């Protein structure tokens, strides 16, 4: 059987106290800051990787183009002006 005192205690404990809400809010802020830091770090790493890939692609293109003179001339001279390499060496 529920007495009057127990009934008052039960009806008064239906919500959270202010300190409990503040603690949970503080924990959520800490977790959000950690996640934000991780995302920012991953974003910087991705940008760095993209820059490295661009440099590697440029290096590979230049290596290929310089090995093949016809590719080199077509890329360096897109207007179609012909260049005679044999006369340039004399």
C-alpha positions as CSV (number, residue, x, y, z in Angstrom):
1,X,0.0,0.0,0.0
2,X,1.3,3.5,-0.9
3,X,1.3,6.0,1.9
4,X,1.0,9.7,1.5
5,X,4.7,10.3,1.9
6,X,5.6,7.8,-0.8
7,X,3.0,9.2,-3.1
8,X,4.5,12.7,-2.7
9,X,8.1,11.4,-3.4
10,X,7.0,9.6,-6.5
11,X,5.1,12.5,-8.0
12,X,8.0,14.9,-7.3
13,X,10.6,12.8,-9.2
14,X,9.0,12.9,-12.7
15,X,11.7,15.1,-14.4
16,X,15.4,15.7,-14.5
17,X,17.2,18.1,-12.2
18,X,19.0,21.2,-13.5
19,X,22.4,19.7,-12.7
20,X,21.6,16.5,-14.6
21,X,20.6,18.5,-17.7
22,X,23.7,20.7,-17.4
23,X,26.0,17.7,-17.1
24,X,24.4,16.0,-20.1
25,X,24.7,19.3,-22.1
26,X,28.3,19.6,-21.2
27,X,29.1,16.0,-22.3
28,X,27.3,16.6,-25.6
29,X,29.4,19.8,-26.2
30,X,32.6,17.8,-25.5
31,X,31.6,15.0,-27.9
32,X,30.5,17.5,-30.6
33,X,33.9,19.3,-30.3
34,X,35.8,16.0,-30.6
35,X,33.8,15.0,-33.7
36,X,34.3,18.4,-35.2
37,X,38.0,18.2,-34.7
38,X,38.1,14.7,-36.3
39,X,36.1,15.9,-39.3
40,X,38.4,19.0,-39.7
41,X,41.5,16.8,-39.6
42,X,40.0,14.4,-42.1
43,X,39.2,17.3,-44.4
44,X,42.8,18.6,-44.3
45,X,44.1,15.1,-45.0
46,X,41.8,14.7,-48.0
47,X,42.9,18.0,-49.4
48,X,46.5,17.1,-49.0
49,X,45.9,13.8,-50.7
50,X,44.1,15.5,-53.6
51,X,47.1,17.9,-54.0
52,X,49.5,15.0,-54.0
53,X,47.4,13.2,-56.7
54,X,47.4,16.3,-58.8
55,X,51.1,16.6,-58.6
56,X,51.6,12.9,-59.4
57,X,49.2,13.2,-62.4
58,X,51.1,16.3,-63.7
59,X,54.5,14.5,-63.3
60,X,53.2,11.4,-65.1
61,X,51.8,13.6,-67.9
62,X,55.0,15.5,-68.3
63,X,57.1,12.4,-68.2
64,X,55.0,10.8,-71.0
65,X,54.9,14.0,-73.0
66,X,58.6,14.6,-72.9
67,X,59.3,11.0,-74.0
68,X,57.2,11.2,-77.1
69,X,58.0,14.3,-79.2
70,X,54.8,14.3,-81.2
71,X,52.8,14.4,-77.9
72,X,55.1,17.1,-76.6
73,X,54.6,19.3,-79.7
74,X,50.8,18.8,-79.8
75,X,50.4,19.8,-76.2
76,X,52.9,22.6,-76.2
77,X,51.7,24.0,-79.5
78,X,47.9,23.6,-79.6
79,X,47.5,26.2,-82.4
80,X,48.8,23.8,-85.0
81,X,51.9,25.7,-86.0
82,X,54.4,23.2,-87.2
83,X,57.8,23.1,-85.7
84,X,60.8,21.4,-87.3
85,X,63.0,20.0,-84.5
86,X,65.8,19.1,-86.9
87,X,66.3,22.8,-87.9
88,X,66.3,24.0,-84.3
89,X,69.3,21.8,-83.4
90,X,71.6,23.2,-86.0
